[in-house]
C-alpha cells in the first residue's frame, strides 16, 4: 500500500501535528478537548505501534472520541482552530475504519 494512502502511515503523520496550549482550557458542547486529544493520542500511538491493531477497549475509546468530535465540531468557531479538531476526527475515523482486531479477539 502507498504511504500516502496507508491508514497507519496517515495516522502516524496526523498525530505529529503540534499542540497549542491555548486548547488546554477549551471546552465545547460539554467536552473537554484536551482530554479528548489525550485519549485519542494514546490510542493512535498504540494503533500505529501495533501496525493498525487495537484491542476492543481502545476501540471503545476511539468510538467515544469520534462521537464526541462529531458533537463538538458543529459548535467550533474559527477561534477554536477547527482544523485541529478535523485532524483529530480524521485520525479517529481512520482507526475505526481500518482496525485489525488482535488475533485473540477474532475467535
N, C-alpha and C positions, 0 to 999 in steps of 0.2 A: 504494500500500500504506500502511496506517495506521502511524504512527510507533511505536505500541505493539507492532505485530506485524512490522514490517520488521526482518529479521535484522541488517542493517548498523546500524540505529539501536539495536537492543537490545545488540549487541556494543559499540558506542561507549559506551553507558551503563554496561554491566557493567565495562568496563576502567577507568572513572573511580573505582572504589572505592579507598579508602585502603589503604596497605600498612603493616603494623606491623613494626618492625624485629625484634621477637621471633621472627619467622618466618625471619630470615636464617640461623639455625643449625639449623633444623628439618629433620631427615631422617627419612623414614618409608618402610618397606619398601625401603630401599636407594636411595631417590630424594631428591635434594637439592631441596627445594621452592622455594628462591629461584631456582635455575637453571630449574626448570620454569616458574615465573612469568615470569622474564625472557624465556625463549624464546617463550612464548605471547604475552607482551605485545608483542614485536616483530612477530610475525606478525599479531596482532589490529590493531595500529596500521596496518600496511601494508594489510591487508584492508579496513579501514574507509576509509583514504585513497584506495584504488582502487575504492571502491564495490562491495565484495564480490568482488573479483578477486584471486587469489593464484596465483603460479606453482607448479609441481609441487614444487620444493624447499621452499617454505614450507608447502605442504600435507603434505609428508612430516614436517616438524617438528610440525605441528598433530596429525597422526595419532599420532606418537610420544608427544607430551604427553598426548593423550587416553588412550592405552593406559596410560601411567604413572599418570595420575589414577585410572583405573579399578582399578589395582592398589593404589594408596595409600589411596583413600577408605575402604575397609572397615577399615583399620588406625587411622584417626583417632579420637582421643578428644575430648571436649568441650574439653579444654585446648589442643588443636591448632587451634581455631577452624574446625571443619568447614564452616561457611557460606562461608568464603573459598574453600575448595577446590571446593565445589559450584558456586560462581560461576565459577571457572576452568573447571570441567568443562562447564558450560553454554556458556561462551564457545567452547571448542574444539569442542563438539558442533555449535553453530550454524554455525561456519565450515566444518566438514567437511560438513555437510548442505546448505549454501547457496552454496558456492563456485562462481563462474563462471570457468572457466579463461580465461586470456588468449587472444586470437584466434590468436596464433601457436602455441598448443598444441592448437587444435581440429582441425587438419588431420591 
